[in-house]
Amino acid sequence: MVGGGAAGLMAALTAAEEGAEVLVLEGQERPGRKLRITGKGRCNLTNDCAPEDVMRNVNRNARFLHSALRAFPPSETMAFFESLGVPLKTERGNRVFPVSDKAGDVADALISAVERRGRILRLRAKEIVTAEGAVSGVRGGDALVECRSLILCTGGLSYPATGSTGDGYAMARALGHSIAETSPSLVPLTSPDGDCAAMQGLSLRNVTLTLRERGGRKLWSELGEMQFTHFGLTGPLVLSASAHMEAGKQYEAEIDLKPGLTEEKLDGRLLRMFAENRNRDFRNSLNDLLPRSLIPVVIRRSGIPPETKVHEITRAQRLGLLALLKRFTVEIGGMRPIEEAVVTRGGVNVKEVDPATMGSRLVPGLFFAGEILDLDAYTGGFNLQIAWSTGRAAGKAAAKRSMEA
Ligand SMILES: Cc1cc2nc3c(=O)[nH]c(=O)nc-3n(C[C@H](O)[C@H](O)[C@H](O)COP(=O)(O)OP(=O)(O)OC[C@H]3O[C@@H](n4cnc5c(N)ncnc54)[C@H](O)[C@@H]3O)c2cc1C
């Protein structure tokens, strides 16, 4: 195994259970570093749903996962972690977490199980060695480790401090594999709109964010939580929206600040509010409707002079305000860098990999698992499920081959 992250640890444990001699090479001092920061430190380790539902939440090459997901679906993932002594609970949206809310418990349980049956060596692999076209070992520094099966699970390019620096792409490329261009997914978004910086720190709950091509069609929409930052937008809704974006295209985010109210109901609410505040200045009339830092921005965008007495506001001005509250638009500049992304889009071309075994179609003895593959999914535990299912498949097949020797 090269890489002791989610996929590597799952693959190692699986191969050991199959009876193979297992050695995990991990470049970091501690394996599973990224796993420990998943789900804001709580680890949303899977989604309690059917394999087909997982596939619907996979952005790229979902069909490739069919076989691995059928063999090791979320229900098996859950049973597996419970059997490792990690009790689980299921939250909103079928998201599964450890009862302890500690991602470290998931990582520690996996690592101890691997260490009971195999070895984890701190070594940064540099090159996969072949003999007569098949894997014969792996080199890191001065060390050469001989093996007949090697699972490459070095992850993607995001959060490089966790060890995911993209080493595996170069190693796979050196053996003839093609790498689909990498880009960030599930990443905060930048905006040239100064209003974002003016509202930085403001968190909005229960708003609907709609992603549109600039001035064009709606691409995606969901209810949830988001934040304004000095560079633009972040938060769960924004990360999910980013998964629907392509490099080079122009987008805008349209925020419905009052999704619970139809336009008619919101107009009724504005009329009541204005009646209660008739002699106030407009700028002092929105306190019950909006968070404080949003008020000056909404007032400026509404075009209604702030000192206007509320009873002087015209019907057209009120309807303009209503439209602004239902469709508060923020121009998107682009995505933050891949280092800040939750996952990497792109990776080892899955056409060159057998979906049942995760084995390379080019180099006998080489297998892949996890984010290094050109697979990525939305939030909700789906990315880790990809790591578990592909790790499981690769672990089984690699063990079989290594024991055939
Ligand atoms: C902040 C954050 C939160 C996330 N939260 C969730 C969540 O709640 N649910 C979810 O489903 N997904 C989540 N993800 C995504 C998920 O963590 C990844 O998809 C998953 O960890 C991928 O597993 P992996 O084993 O393929 O790669 P990684 O976990 O990145 O592991 C790769 C390992 O390979 C090692 N390595 C790299 N190069 C070498 C080398 N040359 N030699 C030896 N070792 C090497 C690295 O040190 C690392 O330990 C989150 C991601 C981030 C960044």
The ligand as a Gaussian input file, in Angstrom:
#p B3LYP/6-31G(d) Opt

LIG

0 1
 C      -11.495000      19.348000       5.341000
 C      -12.029000      18.089000       4.720000
 C      -13.187000      17.520000       5.223000
 C      -13.719000      16.375000       4.623000
 N      -14.840000      15.824000       5.167000
 C      -15.376000      14.715000       4.593000
 C      -16.505000      14.082000       5.183000
 O      -16.970000      14.452000       6.271000
 N      -17.037000      13.011000       4.522000
 C      -16.512000      12.530000       3.355000
 O      -17.053000      11.580000       2.806000
 N      -15.402000      13.071000       2.818000
 C      -14.814000      14.135000       3.422000
 N      -13.677000      14.679000       2.880000
 C      -13.051000      14.023000       1.718000
 C      -12.240000      12.790000       2.185000
 O      -11.462000      13.146000       3.305000
 C      -11.330000      12.269000       1.080000
 O      -12.066000      12.062000      -0.083000
 C      -10.640000      10.974000       1.524000
 O       -9.832000      11.220000       2.653000
 C       -9.812000      10.371000       0.419000
 O       -9.149000       9.258000       0.924000
 P       -7.793000       8.742000       0.280000
 O       -7.315000       7.637000       1.173000
 O       -7.976000       8.493000      -1.145000
 O       -6.794000       9.972000       0.398000
 P       -6.163000      10.688000       1.716000
 O       -7.090000      10.558000       2.852000
 O       -5.767000      12.012000       1.233000
 O       -4.885000       9.797000       2.030000
 C       -3.752000       9.763000       1.218000
 C       -2.574000       9.347000       2.053000
 O       -1.469000       9.075000       1.200000
 C       -0.289000       9.568000       1.808000
 N        0.708000       9.797000       0.755000
 C        0.642000      10.692000      -0.270000
 N        1.737000      10.591000      -1.037000
 C        2.517000       9.597000      -0.488000
 C        3.778000       9.029000      -0.826000
 N        4.483000       9.454000      -1.873000
 N        4.263000       8.028000      -0.046000
 C        3.571000       7.591000       1.045000
 N        2.379000       8.111000       1.408000
 C        1.855000       9.096000       0.654000
 C       -0.757000      10.855000       2.474000
 O        0.151000      11.261000       3.496000
 C       -2.121000      10.439000       3.013000
 O       -2.041000       9.915000       4.316000
 C      -13.096000      15.798000       3.490000
 C      -11.920000      16.371000       2.990000
 C      -11.382000      17.499000       3.597000
 C      -10.113000      18.088000       3.051000

